[in-house]
Every structure is written in structure tokens, then in C-alpha cells.
Amino acid sequence: MKVILLKPVQLPMLLLILLKFIMAAKEGKIHVLEFNASSEYTLDKRRVISINGYNATFGPEIRVKSGDTLNLKLTNWICSEEEASKDSDVWKDYCSTALHFHGVVPLANEFDGIPGLTQPTIGYGESYWYNFTIDQSTCGTFWYHSHSSVQYGDGMRGVLIIECDDYDNHVANTINSVRDIETLDDGVVTMKKDKRTKELTDYEVQEKIITLSDWYTNWNLDILNDKVLSSTGGTDPKFDGSLINGKPSDGEAIKIGFNTKYLLLRIVNSGMSGTQVFHLDGFQLIVLEADGIMIKPFIVQTINLAVGQRYTILVKLKSDTSFVRMINGCNKMMGYITKQRWFYKEGAHLDLPKNPNDVSIEHLPGFTKAELYRVIEPTQEENKRLRTKADPVAVFEFDYAYYKDESTKQKYGTGMYKVNERTFSEYVKDPVRFGFNETYDIVINSLDHMRHPWHMHGHHFQIISLGNKGDGPFHKDVQEGKAWSRYQNDLRHLARTGKAPMVRDSINIAGNSYAVLRINTEMPGKWLLHCHVEWHMMKGLGIVFEVPTTTEDSTKQATTAVLSYPTKEPDLNTVVHTAALEQNKSKVIAVYILIMCAVDAIFYWLLM
């Protein structure tokens, strides 16, 4: 056998090459995706937006890991050239687009997907690259959607799953803690100190994604023009139905494996307006994650989700379980649209009722319209990572209400929501200015009778206090009344229990009440805080706040910058890995061959 001796200079070079390959493997994969957004029609002639040919009011699922890089190219064919050239602001807004990655924090402001604010609008026939790396601390259930006009309810949306070892360990540790418990009681799960777990398989734990949404029979742009932005337009057009995983049908069955012992359900309210209620008949729901934040496992029987909110639910199946009945209530103005789905084990005999006529949503066990802000708590690891300070440096108060007086209608052509007497478009021009890396309490006061789901971009927030319907607004200089009493009670509760406040990025605020949210301004840029009811957003319900950057000499500067149209393609020297979507295989193979040739050439040189 011939022995090959390396020259002294060649051995360290070989080790460096091997080290580089090992480090590259740790840095995560690179996912190159192409989204082509276009308009299509359903079988009942309803116009929708389709991404890559998906015609189910949802785009493809994106699944990545913490530390992975996402290179996503979005091309806009939503309107025809004739429609895109119409001399109408409403049409121009609908025919341009952008993509917001809802709840992904931290993420640089330039990738937040707000057309005209954080990026240029993507016009007819134009393409735009979103090139960013998922932070190692970001993990959980998210979604992406358009922030242009009322597009996302027409189909410009999809689920984004970010996997990580911490999430998997959290699931495994919870299963280890409930595995031998016959009957689960509501409340916090007592976790075993020994975190060693049995090896879990896909057969034992089956993950399913459940998207919940309201649905309008008419095209959203027609509704916006005729029923919302007209001079007599209102704030809440009546929706006609609801969707479960993009389908309007009721009573469908979802197959799970015969050996499944646990269901892991990622639930997303991706609707335009309605709060969603979720229940599994006869089973407890173990809540593990809320809005991308891992929480101390908490058992409930029924949950509700504001628009934009997400939960991960673990369900322990009984040994004799053949099927599980899922009940969903989509909240409309008066009552609920009630539907059901069935999870059934492979091989089970199905003889299931088709209509949920025996269900009253408001009489489901554990039903509540209130947020579980006093009982849901981040894990210790999450709380350390968030680093929110105990005391705010300032308090900002925002009061909102709907104005339909003549002067408002003359100025805007319709009634409008205003926050501190200003509409969203006015905050775009002149944002609220915060300091960099400071802790603030933000008070949102509803002077409106309706419940509103509020969402914050770029930051998570702690919920310090949350009012009930009718508590009235909270102002720190008015130290009396229901709102003040509840605020004081919430502070005493946190002090007495030692619990960390619940952390989210979306929250339901009841009518004629308030929320006190605490944030730490770590991310520079212009960020939105807005109602996630699409119609309300179009009616002005939201603000923009600006966090300045800090220069090397610690002086602060504004984040405002001239937006240039980016055409940057991903680095062609990187390896393209298979993502959740179908890739162009010829490109992947070509890159792979080039890399293998380069490696062969290096080894040939070293061994010569």
C-alpha cells in the first residue's frame, strides 16, 4: 500500500479546510425561495391572490431552523398591467405589495415589509429579495403576510415555522412530566426536575398546523371600496364564513398515525377580523408556546386567539382514542360561526356527525373572552433572554376612537379611526420617537366599544396590566376608577406571586378598556403598533414609533434613510439547501457539483 506523506505546510491547511466545513454546517442552511404572487379565481368565481399556484387562500408553508438564512424573492403579478396603471390610490395600494414576517423578532427593520416605510413598494412585474438570517434566539410558530391594502385576506399569507432544539426539548420535557399522569387538571404543569426523556418518534408525537380565518364571499377590494372607504362606509363589513386550513367546509377529517400518543398543534389566527375559539371535546390543552415565546406549560380546556396570535398546544391522547373532535368558533358581530374537524387514527371506523348543532361556543368548558395574561408565564430561559428592565424611563399614552364627524369625512372622504387625534398615515410622516435601548410603558386606551387585536412590530412586549370591558381608559394622572384599581391589582399580583409578566406580540384589548405594555427598544428603525383588523388598519388605526440607531461615539441619529430599490441576489458562492418548498433541482445539483469539484481539486493539490 502506498503511503502518502503530507508536507508540513499542508497539514494545517487541511485542518483549516475541515474546520471551515464544520463551522459552515453549524451556521445553518440557506433556503432560496421564489414567490410569484398572482390573481386567480376559485370555483365559485371568487378572486383570490395565489402564491406559486396555491389556490387555497394560503401560500406555501416555510419551515426553517434558528440560524438558517432565508433568501426569498417575491415577484408581483397580482394585478393586470391595466389595473396597476389606474389613477386611483386604492387600486395602486392593492396592486403593489410587500411581505411582513409576523412575530419574527429580532429582525432588521429593512426586512419588516412595510411598503413606503421600511422598503419600496413592489410594483407590477417587479421583484424584491428578502435576504436575512434567523436569529439563534428566534423559534416557534409565525406567519407571513402582505402589509399592502387588504391583500392578505385574499390569500397573500402563509405559515412560517422556525424550529430549534430548545423547542423540541420543551416538548419532550413536558411529555416526560405528564406521561404517567392519568387525569390532567387545569393549571400549571408540575415539571419533573429530571429532564432525561425517552426518545420520541414522529409516530408517537404528530404535529399538525391549524390555521383559522374568517372569510368574505366578495373580493376584498370591492368591499373596501364600497363598504369601508366610501363616505357612508363603516368599520366592520360582515363576513360570510370561516376557514380552517384555508377550506370553508365543515366536518372534514384529518388522519393521524395509528401509534400516535400526542398531538402537537400549531394554531394560527390568520384572519382579517374575527377572534377564534379552539376546543377539543373531552381533552385538555397543554399550552407550550404563545407568539414565538416558550411558556411554562399550562393546561386549559378552551383557548381564544386574537387576530395575529399563535399557540402551540400539546394534547395527550387516551389509550383507547380513535378520533378527536375539534370545535372552532369564529367570532362575528353577534355570536359565532361554529365548525368542527375530526382527528382520526389510521384504520379507525369513521361514522361522525357532520354538523356541530349541539355546540354552544360560549358554553364550552373553560370558555373566556379574556386574555390569560395572569396565568401564562415565559419559561425562565425566555425571561432571561428578553432582558426587559423593571422600571420604565417614561410612559406613553395612546387613546383611540372612531371619528365620523363632517370635518373628518371632508378631509379623508370617510370616517376614520384616530389615535391621539391622528391617523396612521400621519404617524408615517411624523413617528413617535423613543430612545435607543430604553424601557417604556405604552398605554393603549380604547374609547371604542369594540374589542381590537393590537400587534407590535420589531419587539415583544410584556403585559403589565389589561382591562376588562367597561373598565374605561387608564391614565397615570387619574388615580381613581376601575382602570386605576385594576392596574394596582395587577401590580400587586406580580409582586406577590413573583411571576414574570406574559410576553407576546399581539393582544386583544376589550372595548372601553386599556392595556399597559412594557417594551425595551433594542431594535432601531420605524416600527408599527396597530390594530390587526385589516379594515381598521385601512381606516387609520395604528401608529409608527421610531427607535434611533446609535453611532460608534454613542451619539444617536435618526433612522430615516433614502430607500433605494434593491435587486440584490443571494451570494452565488453559498450552498443552496432544500427548503420547505419545491426548489429548482437543476440549480441545486449544479451548485453541488461545483463545490465537489472544488473540494476534489484542493485534496489533489494537497496530496501531490
Summary of the structure (lengths in Angstrom):
residues: 608
radius of gyration: 25.5
end to end distance: 16.5
largest distance: 95.4
contacts: 1929
relative contact order: 0.12
helix: 21%
strand: 34%
